Amino acid sequence: MTKRVVATLGFIVCALMLLTSGSAFAQVSPAEILNPKLKAVEQKYLPQLQSLRRTIDETRFPFPFVLTRYVGSDSQKGLVDTRGLEFVNFQERTLLKVSGHYNAAFNSEQLTQNQRADRTVQDVVVPILQLMRKQFSGGLDCDGIGFEIAYHTRTAKQSYEFEGKEMLVVVFSVEDAFAFLTVAGNDARQAVMNRSQVFADGKEFALGLGARDPLDLDELGRGDSAERPSPSSTATGLGYSPQPPRDSSPAAPTAPLTPTAAPAVVAAGSPTASPAESGQADADRLQAKFQSQLDALAKDGAEKLHFVDYAPPSFAIYHDAVVLQVSLRNPQVFDKTATSIYKRAAQSLDLFLAPALKALIPKLPAEPSISAYDFSVLNHLGSEKDSSEAVEFICPVKAVNAFIRDEITSQDLANQSIVLVNGVRIALNLQLVE
């Protein structure tokens, strides 16, 4: 293994306050920085940081993401410092730090901690790295890039207003940060992640990409990390208060927070599954087998089928079954006040996904071990760029094939599928809600 550290970036998570950002907090000024080395690098890259901040603000993530410099501290005063890009010292290294709130509430009874972290990497870290690669195409003179992402978790045992909090920290070397975008195949990306530092809720974490459970820290040579104390905020050089390790079990109660939408992810129920084909090894094997086809599909789909560019088609495991995940962005804009979640889900299927299936399905890998297609449709709500909703259709392959052969109706397809809106399963009667 490459070099590693035993401390986490001190970071406490508080309520999301998305409406208080302003131009007064555009970017950390070099004049504010006392450390000569950090001042110099901040000055050197100030134009790129300002441009990067604007592009992040303009980027539409699956759910709103807000840059924040001090997560939680200013929110107690009714103000959020949104200057979440700056160079910092971390364990005797200079990092470009990206910190902020991801306004997603993951259902912790349906997603493991590893799955929640993995989804956050795909939803937030990957698209920001893509923006960074464009801004710093001439190189980046520092030791690494660190991400501090806060998000929410919730459980069915609590009311919707009561949510848990979780923090993901990922620290890449500069080389690995950009290699993570370009290496081919899940195994190569996993190798990059294994060389990097990952912390979940203040504890060292071996993130398994596309897996239900994390990797074994002992097998990665990091099994003794849990015995090491977290550093103080002074040691990190970030100025944050350290977050004490806590039990991250889903049932841990927390203070009431403003409700936030959960991404369309795994939920109760299961499509038709073949136990013999289950297991992450099967998904990895299929990913490697069809990677070139999926890469071509991602390019073609982005141009013709409204694919989400930062979430290319990929194989995954859903309740022990192999599924092929495809994420699409619905070009229709919905009026949230004039439509229900049921009507938006119905129109997402009838007017967007269903007409696209006949063109899409022949382009997907023909593999008998695929149990279902997992279509995630991102809907845009209203005029605000960060108002969105995810509708997920987990459709058995046989039902989809019957639909495109005109053997069943879209209602039949919905009946045989799992339909989730922001991670919550719904029953969908297409004619009733139209």
C-alpha positions in Angstrom: 0.0 0.0 0.0 1.0 3.6 -0.5 1.3 6.0 2.3 -1.6 6.6 4.5 -2.6 8.6 7.5 -4.4 7.7 10.7 -6.4 10.9 11.2 -9.6 12.2 9.7 -10.4 15.7 8.6 -12.1 17.1 11.6 -15.6 17.9 10.5 -19.0 18.3 12.2 -22.3 18.1 10.3 -25.3 20.4 10.9 -28.5 21.3 9.2 -28.4 22.2 5.5 -29.1 25.9 4.9 -29.3 26.3 1.2 -30.8 29.7 0.9 -28.3 31.9 2.6 -25.3 31.8 0.3 -24.3 35.1 -1.4 -21.7 36.8 -3.4 -20.0 38.0 -0.3 -18.5 34.5 0.1 -17.3 34.0 -3.4 -13.8 32.6 -2.7 -11.2 32.6 0.1 -8.8 35.5 -0.5 -5.1 34.9 -0.3 -5.0 38.0 2.0 -6.8 36.0 4.7 -4.3 33.2 4.7 -1.4 33.5 7.2 0.6 30.4 6.1 3.1 31.6 3.4 2.9 28.3 1.4 -0.9 28.2 1.4 -1.1 31.9 0.6 1.2 31.4 -2.4 -0.7 28.5 -3.8 -4.1 30.1 -3.2 -2.8 33.2 -5.1 -1.4 31.1 -7.9 -4.7 29.3 -8.6 -7.2 32.0 -7.6 -8.6 32.5 -11.1 -9.1 28.7 -11.5 -10.7 28.4 -8.1 -13.1 31.2 -8.8 -14.0 29.6 -12.2 -14.4 26.2 -10.6 -16.6 27.5 -7.9 -18.9 29.1 -10.5 -19.1 25.8 -12.5 -19.9 23.8 -9.4 -22.7 26.2 -8.5 -24.0 25.8 -12.1 -23.8 22.1 -12.1 -27.0 20.1 -11.6 -26.2 17.2 -9.3 -28.8 14.5 -8.7 -29.7 16.5 -5.5 -28.5 20.0 -4.5 -24.9 20.3 -3.4 -23.7 23.5 -1.6 -20.1 24.3 -1.0 -19.5 25.2 2.6 -16.2 26.2 4.3 -17.2 25.6 7.9 -20.0 23.0 8.0 -22.3 23.8 10.8 -20.5 26.6 12.6 -21.9 29.6 10.8 -25.3 28.0 10.4 -25.9 28.6 14.1 -25.6 32.3 13.4 -28.0 32.1 10.4 -25.3 32.4 7.8 -23.3 29.9 5.7 -19.9 30.6 4.4 -20.1 29.0 1.0 -16.3 29.3 0.2 -15.8 25.5 0.2 -12.7 25.6 -2.1 -9.3 26.3 -0.5 -5.8 25.0 0.0 -5.2 23.6 3.4 -2.6 21.7 5.4 -3.5 18.1 6.2 -1.0 15.8 7.9 2.0 17.8 6.5 0.6 17.8 3.0 -1.0 20.6 1.0 -4.4 19.6 -0.2 -7.0 21.4 -2.4 -10.1 20.9 -0.2 -13.6 20.7 -1.5 -16.2 20.7 1.3 -20.0 21.0 1.3 -23.4 19.6 2.0 -25.1 17.1 -0.3 -28.8 17.6 0.2 -29.8 13.9 0.0 -31.3 11.8 2.6 -30.4 8.1 2.1 -32.7 5.4 3.5 -30.3 3.7 5.9 -32.5 0.6 6.2 -32.2 0.1 2.4 -28.6 1.2 1.9 -25.6 0.1 3.9 -23.0 2.7 5.0 -20.7 1.5 2.1 -23.5 1.9 -0.4 -24.3 5.4 0.9 -20.6 6.4 0.6 -20.3 4.9 -2.8 -23.4 6.8 -4.1 -22.0 10.0 -2.7 -18.7 9.4 -4.5 -20.6 8.9 -7.8 -23.0 11.7 -7.3 -20.7 14.4 -6.0 -17.0 13.5 -6.1 -16.8 12.2 -9.7 -18.6 15.2 -11.3 -16.5 17.7 -9.4 -13.3 15.9 -10.3 -14.4 16.1 -13.9 -14.8 19.9 -13.5 -11.4 20.1 -11.8 -9.7 18.2 -14.7 -10.8 21.0 -17.0 -9.8 23.8 -14.7 -6.4 22.4 -13.9 -5.5 20.9 -17.3 -2.0 22.4 -17.0 -1.4 20.6 -13.7 -2.0 21.2 -10.0 1.0 22.0 -7.7 -0.1 20.4 -4.5 0.0 17.0 -2.8 -3.6 16.0 -3.1 -7.3 16.7 -3.4 -9.6 16.1 -0.4 -13.4 15.9 -0.3 -15.5 16.5 2.8 -19.1 15.7 2.0 -22.0 15.8 4.5 -25.3 14.0 3.7 -28.3 12.8 5.6 -29.6 9.3 6.5 -33.1 8.4 7.6 -35.1 5.4 8.6 -38.7 4.2 8.3 -38.9 3.9 12.1 -38.7 7.7 12.5 -40.9 10.5 11.1 -39.7 12.1 7.9 -38.5 15.2 9.8 -36.0 13.2 11.9 -32.8 12.3 10.1 -29.3 11.1 10.9 -26.2 12.7 9.7 -23.1 11.2 8.1 -19.8 12.5 6.8 -17.6 11.1 4.0 -14.0 12.1 3.6 -11.9 11.1 0.6 -8.3 12.2 0.1 -6.6 11.4 -3.3 -3.2 12.2 -4.5 -3.4 14.6 -7.4 -2.4 11.8 -9.8 -4.9 9.3 -8.5 -7.7 11.9 -8.4 -7.6 12.4 -12.1 -6.7 8.7 -12.8 -10.0 7.8 -11.1 -11.8 9.3 -14.0 -9.8 7.7 -16.8 -8.9 4.2 -15.7 -10.9 1.4 -17.3 -13.0 -1.0 -15.3 -14.1 -1.3 -11.7 -11.0 -3.2 -10.6 -8.8 -0.3 -11.7 -10.9 2.3 -10.0 -11.0 0.2 -6.9 -7.2 0.1 -6.9 -7.1 3.9 -7.0 -9.6 4.0 -4.1 -7.5 1.6 -2.1 -4.4 3.8 -2.5 -6.4 6.8 -1.2 -7.7 7.7 2.3 -11.3 7.3 3.1 -13.0 8.1 6.4 -16.7 7.5 7.3 -18.0 9.3 10.3 -14.4 9.9 11.7 -13.3 6.3 11.3 -10.9 4.9 8.6 -13.0 3.1 6.0 -12.2 0.8 3.1 -14.8 1.8 0.5 -15.8 -1.0 -1.8 -17.0 0.5 -5.2 -20.3 -0.9 -6.3 -20.4 -3.3 -3.3 -22.9 -3.7 -0.4 -20.1 -3.9 2.2 -16.8 -2.2 2.6 -13.5 -4.0 2.1 -11.6 -5.5 5.0 -9.2 -3.1 6.5 -6.9 -5.9 7.7 -6.6 -7.2 4.1 -5.6 -3.7 3.0 -3.0 -3.5 5.8 -4.9 -0.9 7.8 -6.6 -3.0 10.5 -5.0 -1.1 13.4 -6.5 2.2 12.3 -9.5 1.9 14.5 -7.3 2.0 17.6 -5.7 5.3 16.7 -7.2 8.6 18.1 -8.6 11.3 15.8 -6.5 14.4 15.7 -7.6 17.8 17.0 -8.7 20.5 14.7 -5.3 22.2 15.2 -3.5 19.1 13.9 -5.6 19.0 10.7 -4.9 22.7 10.0 -8.5 23.1 8.8 -10.0 24.9 11.8 -12.9 22.5 12.2 -13.9 21.0 15.5 -13.2 17.3 15.5 -16.1 14.9 15.3 -16.0 12.2 17.9 -16.5 8.6 16.5 -20.1 7.6 16.9 -22.2 4.6 16.2 -23.4 5.0 12.6 -26.1 2.4 12.9 -29.3 3.5 11.1 -31.4 3.6 14.2 -29.4 6.3 16.0 -31.8 9.2 16.6 -30.9 12.8 15.9 -32.4 16.3 16.1 -35.1 17.2 13.7 -34.0 18.6 10.4 -35.6 20.2 7.4 -36.8 17.3 5.2 -34.6 16.6 2.2 -35.1 14.3 -0.7 -33.5 10.9 -0.8 -31.8 9.8 -4.1 -33.6 7.0 -6.1 -31.7 4.1 -4.8 -32.2 0.6 -3.5 -35.5 0.2 -1.6 -37.8 -2.6 -0.3 -38.7 -5.3 -2.7 -36.8 -7.1 -5.4 -37.1 -7.8 -9.1 -37.0 -11.3 -10.5 -33.6 -12.6 -9.4 -31.5 -15.6 -10.1 -29.6 -16.5 -6.9 -27.0 -18.4 -9.0 -26.1 -15.1 -10.7 -25.9 -13.0 -7.6 -22.8 -11.6 -6.1 -20.5 -8.7 -6.8 -18.1 -10.9 -8.6 -20.7 -11.5 -11.3 -21.3 -7.8 -11.7 -17.6 -7.1 -11.9 -17.2 -9.9 -14.5 -20.0 -8.5 -16.6 -18.6 -4.9 -16.3 -15.2 -6.0 -17.6 -16.8 -8.1 -20.3 -19.0 -5.3 -21.7 -17.0 -2.3 -20.7 -16.2 -1.2 -24.3 -19.9 -1.6 -25.3 -21.0 0.4 -22.2 -18.5 3.1 -23.0 -19.8 3.4 -26.5 -23.4 3.4 -25.2 -22.6 6.1 -22.7 -21.3 8.4 -25.5 -24.2 7.6 -27.8 -26.7 7.9 -25.0 -25.5 11.3 -23.8 -26.1 12.6 -27.4 -29.4 10.9 -28.2 -31.0 9.5 -25.1 -30.4 12.1 -22.4 -28.0 9.9 -20.4 -26.6 11.5 -17.3 -22.9 12.1 -18.2 -21.4 11.5 -14.8 -23.3 8.2 -14.2 -22.5 5.9 -17.2 -24.4 2.5 -17.5 -22.9 0.0 -15.1 -23.7 -3.4 -13.6 -24.6 -3.7 -9.9 -26.1 -6.1 -7.4 -29.7 -5.5 -6.2 -30.9 -7.9 -3.5 -28.5 -10.6 -4.8 -29.5 -10.1 -8.4 -27.4 -8.6 -11.2 -29.0 -5.5 -12.6 -27.9 -3.0 -15.3 -28.2 0.6 -14.1 -28.9 3.4 -16.6 -29.5 7.0 -15.5 -31.3 9.5 -17.7 -32.3 13.1 -17.4 -35.9 14.0 -18.3 -36.0 17.1 -20.5 -39.5 17.9 -19.3 -39.7 20.5 -16.5 -42.5 19.9 -14.0 -44.4 22.4 -11.9 -44.1 20.9 -8.5 -47.0 22.8 -7.1 -49.4 21.6 -9.9 -48.4 17.9 -10.0 -48.1 15.1 -7.5 -45.3 12.6 -7.3 -47.6 10.0 -8.8 -48.4 12.1 -11.8 -44.7 13.0 -12.4 -43.8 9.3 -12.1 -46.5 8.4 -14.5 -45.4 11.0 -17.1 -41.8 10.0 -16.6 -42.7 6.5 -17.7 -45.4 7.2 -20.3 -43.9 10.3 -22.0 -40.2 9.8 -21.5 -38.8 6.4 -20.6 -41.3 4.1 -22.4 -40.9 5.8 -25.8 -37.1 5.6 -25.4 -37.0 1.9 -24.6 -37.3 0.6 -28.1 -34.3 2.6 -29.2 -32.4 1.9 -25.9 -32.8 -1.8 -25.3 -31.2 -3.1 -28.5 -28.1 -1.1 -27.5 -27.8 -2.8 -24.1 -25.6 -5.9 -23.5 -27.5 -9.1 -24.3 -26.6 -11.2 -21.3 -29.0 -13.8 -19.8 -27.7 -13.3 -16.3 -29.1 -9.8 -16.1 -32.2 -10.0 -14.0 -33.5 -6.4 -14.3 -32.8 -3.0 -15.7 -32.6 -0.2 -13.2 -33.6 3.0 -14.9 -33.2 6.2 -12.9 -35.0 9.2 -14.3 -34.0 12.6 -13.0 -36.8 15.1 -13.2 -36.4 18.9 -13.0 -38.9 20.7 -10.8 -39.7 24.3 -11.3 -37.4 27.1 -12.4 -34.6 26.6 -9.8 -31.6 24.7 -11.1 -31.2 22.7 -7.9 -34.8 21.5 -7.5 -34.9 17.9 -8.7 -36.5 14.5 -8.1 -35.5 11.0 -9.0 -37.9 8.4 -10.2 -36.4 4.8 -10.4 -38.0 2.0 -12.4 -36.5 -1.4 -11.6 -37.9 -3.5 -14.4 -37.4 -7.3 -15.0 -35.8 -7.9 -18.3 -38.6 -10.2 -19.5 -41.2 -7.5 -18.8 -39.1 -4.9 -20.7 -38.7 -7.2 -23.7 -42.4 -8.0 -23.7 -43.2 -4.2 -23.6 -41.0 -3.3 -26.6 -42.6 -6.2 -28.5 -46.0 -4.6 -27.8 -47.1 -7.7 -25.8 -47.9 -5.7 -22.6 -48.9 -2.2 -21.8 -46.9 0.4 -19.9 -49.3 -0.2 -17.0 -48.3 -3.9 -17.1 -44.7 -2.9 -17.1 -45.2 -0.7 -14.1 -47.1 -3.5 -12.3 -44.2 -5.9 -12.8 -41.6 -3.4 -11.8 -40.5 -1.6 -8.7 -41.1 2.1 -8.8 -39.4 4.5 -6.4 -39.7 8.2 -6.0 -36.8 9.7 -4.0 -36.1 6.2 -2.6 -39.6 5.5 -1.5 -41.6 2.7 -3.3 -45.0 3.7 -4.7 -47.8 2.0 -6.5 -48.4 3.5 -9.9 -51.8 3.6 -11.7 -51.0 5.5 -14.9 -54.6 6.3 -15.9 -55.7 7.3 -12.5 -53.2 10.0 -12.0 -53.3 11.4 -15.6 
